Every structure is written in C-alpha cells, then in structure tokens.
Amino acid sequence: MYRLFIALLLVTGLHSCVFTTRRDQPVSDVAHEAALDEMVAADRAFSDSSAKLGMKKAFLEFMADDAVLLRPGYLPIVEGDVVKFLTSQEDTSFVMTWKPKGGQLSKSNDLGYTYGVYEIKLNAIDSVLNGTYVSIWQKQKDGTWKFVLDTGNPGTSNMVQ
C-alpha cells in the first residue's frame, strides 16, 4: 500500500509539472508574437514617417546609433558615415514608402528582421520605382525598436506589391 501511495504521489507530481509547462508555453508564445507585432509596427511607422517627413528624417529617427546601411554602389556605410550619407541625400523629389511582407524575431524577443517591397514615387514625372528591402531591428533599452542594418535592392517598375 505504501508503494502505491508513493507511486500515485510521484505520478501526480509529474502530471502537475507537465501541465504547468504547457500552461507556461502559450504565455511565452503570446509574448513572442506581441514582440514580433511591435517590431513590424515599428517598420510600418518608419514607412509612415518617410511619407510624412521625408526619407532622410525618417531614417535618422528610426536608426540605432550603431546602424549600418548597405546600398548599391557603396561599401558598407557605418558609424558616423551613416549620418553623413543620410543628411547628404536629396529627398524632396520623391516619396519613399514600403510595406513589410514578413519578418522573424529571435527567441530573446530583442532582435529580428523585416522584409518587403518598397515604392518610390517620383514627383517630377509620373513614375514609380519598386524594389525589395530587409531591415534588421533591435529593441533598445527604452523599449523602442530601431534598425541596426538596412538594405534594399532595386526591382522592376511593374513589381506586384
């Protein structure tokens, strides 16, 4: 009888551990999905800022202090050169926006990437340029998301968004 009591106690204890782990897992998944949604929302806000304030101001607002830019025809643009590069850009002749199509987030919920399609509407002529992009995001100490690396590739004028 004593052995049966110990066996039942052991099974009950293990059973409780299994269900506790299963209850905790969805909470972790919920937190992960919420963090992923926050990061994608930051990418959308970045695009909205570009439409309202101009590409240059948006990039300066949403970049981390140690951001890197990868641009066609340039070596990687790093450190103080990022700000110099961005401030030298003329952004009054076009409006640049983009739409994230997907992304992934690390298990630690503080580093991830978004990718999608960008659109540049030229003001002087009725023309639209499209391309693809990827931005790597890092959650900052203040809880905001900033990109740490941004790159894009030109596409064709008839890309489907």
C-alpha positions in Angstrom: 0.0 0.0 0.0 2.8 2.3 0.9 4.4 1.8 -2.6 1.1 2.5 -4.3 0.8 5.8 -2.3 4.3 6.8 -3.3 3.7 5.9 -7.0 0.4 7.9 -7.0 2.2 10.9 -5.4 5.0 10.7 -7.9 2.6 10.5 -10.9 0.5 13.4 -9.6 3.7 15.5 -9.1 4.9 14.7 -12.6 1.5 15.3 -14.1 1.4 18.8 -12.4 4.8 19.6 -13.9 3.7 18.6 -17.4 0.6 20.8 -17.2 2.5 23.7 -15.7 5.0 23.6 -18.6 2.2 23.5 -21.1 0.4 26.5 -19.5 3.7 28.5 -19.5 4.5 27.8 -23.1 1.5 29.7 -24.6 2.3 32.7 -22.5 5.8 32.7 -24.0 4.4 32.3 -27.5 2.0 35.2 -26.8 4.9 37.4 -25.6 6.9 36.4 -28.7 4.0 37.2 -31.1 3.4 40.5 -29.3 7.1 41.5 -29.7 7.1 40.4 -33.4 4.0 42.6 -33.9 5.7 45.5 -32.2 8.7 45.2 -34.5 6.6 45.0 -37.6 4.6 48.0 -36.4 7.9 49.9 -36.0 8.7 49.1 -39.6 5.2 50.4 -40.7 5.7 53.6 -38.6 9.1 54.0 -40.2 7.4 54.0 -43.6 4.6 56.3 -42.5 7.3 58.7 -41.2 9.0 58.6 -44.5 5.8 59.5 -46.3 5.1 62.4 -43.9 8.5 63.8 -43.0 10.7 62.6 -45.9 13.0 59.7 -46.2 16.0 61.4 -44.6 14.2 62.4 -41.4 12.6 59.0 -41.1 15.9 57.2 -41.4 17.5 59.4 -38.8 14.6 58.9 -36.4 14.4 55.1 -36.7 18.1 54.2 -36.9 20.1 52.9 -33.9 23.3 54.7 -33.0 25.4 51.9 -34.5 23.3 51.4 -37.6 24.8 50.1 -40.9 23.5 50.9 -44.4 24.1 48.6 -47.4 23.5 50.5 -50.6 24.2 49.5 -54.2 27.5 51.0 -55.4 28.8 51.7 -51.9 30.9 49.8 -49.4 29.0 49.2 -46.1 28.2 52.6 -44.6 29.0 52.5 -40.9 29.3 54.7 -37.8 29.4 58.5 -38.4 29.3 57.9 -42.1 25.7 56.8 -41.8 24.5 60.2 -40.6 26.7 62.0 -43.2 25.3 59.8 -46.0 21.7 60.3 -45.0 22.0 64.1 -44.5 23.6 64.4 -47.9 20.6 62.7 -49.6 18.1 64.9 -51.5 14.6 63.6 -50.7 12.3 66.3 -51.9 11.8 65.0 -55.4 10.3 61.7 -54.4 8.2 59.9 -51.7 9.5 56.6 -50.5 7.3 54.1 -48.7 7.4 50.4 -48.1 5.3 47.5 -46.8 6.6 44.8 -44.7 5.7 41.3 -46.0 7.1 39.3 -43.2 9.7 39.0 -40.5 11.3 36.8 -37.8 12.2 37.5 -34.2 14.9 35.9 -32.0 13.7 33.8 -29.1 15.0 36.6 -26.8 12.5 39.0 -28.4 15.0 41.7 -28.9 16.5 41.2 -32.3 14.8 40.4 -35.6 14.2 41.4 -39.2 11.5 42.6 -41.5 11.4 42.3 -45.3 9.1 43.6 -48.0 8.7 45.8 -51.0 9.4 49.5 -51.3 8.0 52.1 -53.6 9.5 55.4 -54.8 7.1 57.8 -56.4 8.9 60.4 -58.4 7.3 63.9 -58.1 8.6 65.4 -61.4 7.3 62.6 -63.6 4.5 60.1 -63.3 6.8 57.2 -62.5 7.1 54.6 -59.7 10.2 52.6 -58.9 10.0 49.5 -56.8 12.4 47.2 -55.0 12.8 44.9 -52.1 14.3 45.5 -48.7 15.3 44.0 -45.5 15.8 45.7 -42.2 17.4 44.2 -39.1 15.8 45.6 -35.9 17.0 45.7 -32.3 14.9 46.6 -29.3 16.5 49.5 -27.4 16.9 49.9 -23.7 14.0 52.4 -23.7 11.7 49.7 -25.3 11.7 51.2 -28.8 12.7 49.3 -32.0 15.5 50.8 -34.1 17.0 49.4 -37.2 20.7 48.3 -36.9 21.0 47.3 -40.6 19.0 48.4 -43.6 19.5 47.3 -47.3 17.4 47.3 -50.4 17.6 46.1 -54.0 16.1 47.8 -57.0 13.4 45.9 -58.7 11.3 46.5 -61.8 8.7 49.1 -62.4 5.9 46.5 -62.5 6.6 44.6 -59.3 3.5 43.3 -57.6 3.1 44.6 -54.1 
